[in-house]
Amino acid sequence: MDLTFSEEQDELRKVVRSFLAKYSGEADVRRLAADPRGHDLTVWQRMAGELGLQGLAVPEEYGGSGFGYVDLGVVFEEAGRALLCAPYFATVALAAEALLRCDDEQARHDLLPGIAAGGTVATLALTEAAGRWDEPGIRLTARETAAGWRLTGVKTYVPDGQVADLLLVAARTPAGISLLAVDAGAPGLVRTSLPTLDQTRRQARLDFTDTPARLLGTEGTAWPVLERALATAAVLLAAEQVGGAAAALDAAVEYAGIRVQYGRPIGSFQGIKHKCADMLVEIESARSAAYAGLWALDAGDERETALAAALAQVHCSEVFTRVAGDNIQVHGGIGFTWEHPAHLYFKRAKSSEILLGTPAYHRELLAARLGI
């Protein structure tokens, strides 16, 4: 395992960080958090057209650039640092990954170029009322008719489901779990935005009533595809969480250097020194867990990826939440106010902690995959 980044990857990080500093500053985050759409369409298109971020890890034959998961992880880490308000996770980490893993070459040729070009916002609709990310939690049904496949049921907590042009829906069919594609304008589909703790990442409820859909791959074979896609998404979310935690630490250290109490910067007090040092140690440990997952993805090791994904989600979720909370503590009273960005990171940390299942759920996954 190569534990260093290439010059190209370091340059990618610089370019993405510079772009996000310009288009995802605190004022932009607050503006888009209050916007019903939740993201800036012009910025989204520039992400695709100028930087190629949506198609970075999409193979060239489907309109992408064909880079690896380590490269993609760099982008997610920087997106987390900047609290990017865009359907990037839903489109790239969930939907595009599910398409790449499903056994449907025609669907990849039909759907991935739009994603890579930035013209299609996509998401994966898997969870239902129970909020479960496992196979038994999928209850929505799909049936085949003379006119094609039809969906009936409800999906909820769907990331960016209110703005997605393409919905990939996990459904239960007579043969088992299947994956189906639904256009946003399909009849019988009602989308409702949900109130969320973290307004920088939107969620929606999707109601399907005899809604036409396109079967992707072979009926009843989708769960292994979804399981693999979710492992990839877990690693990419871990990278995003590391970026957010690093930004929170930077903010805490900066404030500790300028806030004066009793004639001294508070950063000179032992209690603040120890807290910041502990935050750094935890972040570096979380970064190692996330990077191990990225390298496992690029190596194509299915078992190692499954283990690394569960481990990364357990550790990075909890570290981001602790560090975001400690950042508030270092700032003191001002850190508790809505006017301060510390609360934006704390909300993102809490929502990310359960986005793909709680740390307890991923501990269970890790134990099961280790045979414990």
N, C-alpha and C positions, 0 to 999 in steps of 0.2 A: 504493500500500500504506500503510495507516494503522498506524504503528508505536507507537501508544499504546493503552492499555486504557481502556475506558469506566468511568464511576463504578459501574455495575452489576457489571462484571467485577472491579473492585477490591473491591467489597463481597462478591462471591462468594468471592474469595480469603480475605478476613478470616473469613467464616463457616466455610469449610472448614478453615482453619488452626485456628480455635478448637475446632471439633468434633474434629479429629484430635489436638489437644493433650490433649483430655480422654479420648479412647478409643484412641489409638495412641501412648502414651508408651513409653519404653524397657521398663518392666515388662510392658506389654501385648504388645509385640513379642516379648519373650523367652518369655512364657507361650504365645503362639499358635504360635511357632516350634517349641515342644515338643509342641503339641497335634496329634494325628493328623489332625484335620480341617483345621487350618491357619488357621482364621478363626473369629470370634465371630459366630454367627448373629443374635444380637440387634442387634449393631452393624451388620451387613449390612442388616438390615431397617430400621433407623433411617436409614441412609444413603439408602435409597430413600424411606421414608415421610416423613421430616422434611426432607431436603435434595433429594430427587429426583435423586440423582447417577447412578443407573444409567440413567435415562431422559432425562438432560439433553439429549443431542443426537439423541434419537429423535423423529421427527415426531409431532405431536399426534394424527394419525389412528391411530397405533399405540400410543397410551397414554403418549407421552413429552411433553417440554416444548418441543421444537423449537428449542433453542438451537444455536449454531454450534460449530465445532471450536476456535475460540480460547477460548471458555468452557470447553470440555471439557479443553483443554490446561492451563488454570489449575488444574483439579481434579487432573489427573495430576501437575503440578509439585508441588502440596502433598502429594499421596499419596507421591511420591518423597521429599520432605523428611522425612516422618513414618515412612517404611518401612512403609506400610500393609500389614498382613497380611490380605488379602482377595482373592477371585477377581475383582477389579475389572478388571484388564487383560484377562484371558481372556474375561470376559463382555462388556465394553463395547468394548474396542479390537479384539478378534478376532471373537467370535461375532456380536455385534449389527451390526458393520460389514459382515460377510459377508452377513448377512440383508438389510441395507439395499441392498446392491449386486446381489444376485441377482435374476433376472427371474422372481419368483414372488410376486405380490401376495397370494395366499391364504396363503402361508407367513408373510409379514410380519404379516398380520392375526392369524394363529394363534399365532405364537411371540414376537413383539416385546413385546406387552403384559405378558406374564409377566416378561420381563427388566426392563422399565421399572419394574414394581411391586416388584421385588426378590424375587419368588417363585421365579424361575428362575435358577439358576446355569448358565452355558453356557460352552462353549469350542470352539476350532477344532482339530481333529486333522488335522494336515498332515504332520508329519515322521515319518520311519521310522528304521530302524536306522542309516542313513548320516547322519542329522541334517540333511539337505538341505532348504532352503526353496524350491527351484525345481521347475519342472514335471517334469523327468526323475526327480526323487527320489520321485515318487508312484508306488508299485508296488502298493499294496493294490487288490484288484479288487472290482468290484460287477457283479452279473448280475441280469437281470430274469427272474423266474419267473412262473408263473401266479398265485402268491400275493403277488407284489410283488417289490421289490428286496431282494437279499441281499448282505451284505458278508463277505468272507473275507480275513484278513490281519492285520497288526500295525501299530499306530501307537505311537510312543514319544516321550518328551520332551514330552508334551502338558500344557500349563499347566493346573493345577487339574483335570486329568482324573479324579482320584480322587473328587471331590465334585460334579462337574458333573451337573446334572439333564438337560441337553440337550447332545448331542455333534454338532457339524457336521463331517462326515468328508469329506475330499477323497479320491476314489477314481478308479481307471482303469476305464472302461467301453469297450465296442466303439466308441463314437463319440468317445472322448477323455476328458479330465478332467471329472468331474462332482462335484457337491456333494450330500451326502445327510445327512439328519437322523436321529439315533438316540436313542431314549429310554434313560436310564441303566439302566432295569430290563429292557431287551430281552434275550430269550434268546440265548445264544451269545456274550454279551459278558462278558469277564473284565477287571477293572481292578486294576492293581497299582501301589501307590505306589513311586516310585523314590527312592533316597537322593540328596540334592542338596547341593551346596556351600552354597547359599543356602537355608536352611530357612524363610525368610520368603516364598518363592515356590515352591510345590509343583509337582511334575511327576509324570506317571503313564505307565505302559505300558497300552495297550488291545489286547486280543486279541479278534478277531472270528472267529466260526465260524458261517457261514451265518446271520448276524445280520440280522433284518428292519430295513429302513431306508426312509425317505421321500425320494424324489428331489426336489430343490429346483431349480426352473427347468427348462431344456431340457437333455437329456442331451448331454454333450460340450462344453458351453459355459462351464464353470466357471472355467477358468484365468484369463481376463481379470478375472473377478469377484474371484478370490482375489488376483491381483496388485494390484488396486486396494485391496482390504482390507488387504493386507500393507503397502502404502505408507502408508496411514492409521495402522496400528498402529505403524509405524516412527517416524512423527512424534510420536505420543502417548508412545511409549517414550522418545524423546529428551527430551520435556518432563519426564517422570518422572526421567530421569537428571540433568537440570539441577537439579531440586529436591533430589535426593540429594547432588549435588556441593556445592550451596550450604549445605546443612546441615553437611557435613563441613568446609567452610571456616569456618563460624561456630564450630564446635567448636574448630578449631585456633586461631582468633584469640582466643577466650575463654581457652583454656588458656595461650596465650602471654602473656596479660595477668596471669595469677595465679601462674604457675610462676616461682619466683625461683631464680636461680643466681648465685653470686658477688655477692650483694647487690642484684641487679637482675632485673626481669622478663625472661624470655628473649625476649619480644617486642621488647625494645630492642636485641637483637643483630642485626647486619646480615644474617647468614645466615638468620635466621628472618623478618626483615622481607621480604627478597627472595623467599623461598619463598611467603609468604602473598600478596605482591603478584602473583607469577606465577600462583598459584592463582586469584586474582580475575580477572585478565586472561583466563585460559583459560575460566573459567565464563561471563564476559560474552560471549565469542565463541561459546561453545556455546549460550547462551541465544538469541542472535541467529539461529543456525542453526535451532533448534527453533521459534522464533516465526515465522520465514520459512515453514517448512513448514505451520504452523497457518493462517497467512493465505492460503497457496496453496490449502489445503483449502477454506477458506470462499469463496475466489474461484471455486472450481470449475474451476481450470485444471489439466487432467489432466497435461500434460507438465511443467509447473512443479512440480506435486505430486510426480511421480515423481523428478525431479531433486533437489528439496529433501529428500525422504524419505531417499534414499541418502546425500546429503551430511550430513544431520543425524545419521544412525546412525553414520557413520564418525567424525564429530567428537565428538559427545556421548558415545558409548561410551568412546572413548579418554580424553576429559577426565575423566569420572567416575572411571575407574580410576586415573588419575594423581593426581587430587585426593584420593581416598580413601586412596591410598598415602601421599601427602604428609602427610595428617592424622595418620596413624600415626607418621610420622617426627617431626612436631612434638611429639607427645605422648611420644616416646621409649619407654622400656621399658614403661611402663604401657599404652601404646597397643597393645602386642603381646599383652596378656592377654585371655582370654575374658571377663573381668569388665567390660571396657571396651567401650562401644558402637562404637568406631572399627572394630572387626573386622566388625560387622554391616553397616556401610556398604560396607566393602571387599568383602565377600562378595556383596552385592547388585550392586555395580559389576561384578564379574567375571562373575556369572551373566547380567546384563543385556547385557554386551558381546557375548555369543554367542546370546542368546535368539532373535533373528530372523535369525541368520547373523552370521558374524564381520565385523569391519571390512574385512578383505580381500575378502570376498564383496560387501559393499556398494560398495567401490571399483570392483570389476568391473562391478557394476550401473550405477554412475554413468558409468563410461567407455563402456559399451555404449549408454546412453541419450543420451550426448553424441555418439555416433558416432566415438569415438576408437579 
